[in-house]
Every structure is written in structure tokens, then in C-alpha cells.
Amino acid sequence: MSDAGVGRAPPRQTAPKSTDVRTSNGNHTDILGCKLEWRREDISLAHIRVGQAFVDLMEVQPGTSAHGHSMDHLCLAVVDFDLDQIRAGLLAQGVSVGESGRRFGAAGWGPSIYLSDPDGNGLELR
């Protein structure tokens, strides 16, 4: 996996969970001066631009945060992203991989794959 280039680029996005995305969005835009890039009402998600990265505010119902985590996932940029190579490398190391697909993020639309770190924190490689 080290050949895939993870760590050679800054994180693209982080996705904290919120019980009130509208209030959290206001905190990021009105107070911190960030820009609302895109709001997905259908899944209660707000993409907030912070420089070249995103804070993806994801709404959850109070008391439903999985495993007590307040973060949904951290997205890490992969230089020369090759989904098949990344998946094979992770599986060869015994890592359980999650869904892959084309998603919207800080760098626009592109392929990504989800997995979890040993503590159960979500990671997205993109």
C-alpha cells in the first residue's frame, strides 16, 4: 500500500457528525468564514470549503453516533489513485475494505474506497 502514495498529499476532507447540520454549517460559514460548497438535503450533508479541503458535516440523530465516534470519516488523498491496486494491496494485508464508488469531494468527483482503522474510525482513500 505504501506505493500508492498515501501521505504525499494533504488530507482532502474530514467528516464530523452533527445532530444539527444547519447550526454547525452556520458555525463554519458565519463564524469561521468558510464557504458552503454544496448542500445535500437528501442525506443531510453539507460540504464546507476550507481552503482546498472540505469539512463534510453529516447529520445523525442524537444518541445514534456509531461506537461513540463523532467523526464519520477522514479522507486521504492517494497519488495516482488506482482502485484495483489499492483494493488488492489492502486485502493482501488483511484489511477489510468497504464500499467503493464515484463520489463528490474536495477535488470534485472521483473514485474512492472506504475502510476502517483499527479503532473503528472511517477512512476514505481517494
C-alpha positions, 0 to 999 in steps of 0.5 A, spaced: 500 500 500 505 504 501 506 505 493 500 508 492 502 514 495 498 515 501 501 521 505 504 525 499 498 529 499 494 533 504 488 530 507 482 532 502 476 532 507 474 530 514 467 528 516 464 530 523 457 528 525 452 533 527 445 532 530 444 539 527 447 540 520 444 547 519 447 550 526 454 547 525 454 549 517 452 556 520 458 555 525 463 554 519 460 559 514 458 565 519 463 564 524 469 561 521 468 564 514 468 558 510 464 557 504 458 552 503 460 548 497 454 544 496 448 542 500 445 535 500 438 535 503 437 528 501 442 525 506 443 531 510 450 533 508 453 539 507 460 540 504 464 546 507 470 549 503 476 550 507 481 552 503 482 546 498 479 541 503 472 540 505 469 539 512 463 534 510 458 535 516 453 529 516 447 529 520 445 523 525 440 523 530 442 524 537 444 518 541 445 514 534 453 516 533 456 509 531 461 506 537 461 513 540 465 516 534 463 523 532 467 523 526 464 519 520 470 519 516 477 522 514 479 522 507 486 521 504 488 523 498 492 517 494 497 519 488 495 516 482 489 513 485 488 506 482 482 502 485 484 495 483 491 496 486 489 499 492 483 494 493 488 488 492 494 491 496 489 492 502 486 485 502 493 482 501 494 485 508 488 483 511 484 489 511 477 489 510 475 494 505 468 497 504 464 500 499 467 503 493 464 508 488 464 515 484 463 520 489 463 528 490 469 531 494 474 536 495 477 535 488 470 534 485 468 527 483 472 521 483 473 514 485 474 512 492 474 506 497 472 506 504 475 502 510 476 502 517 482 503 522 483 499 527 479 503 532 473 503 528 474 510 525 472 511 517 477 512 512 476 514 505 482 513 500 481 517 494 
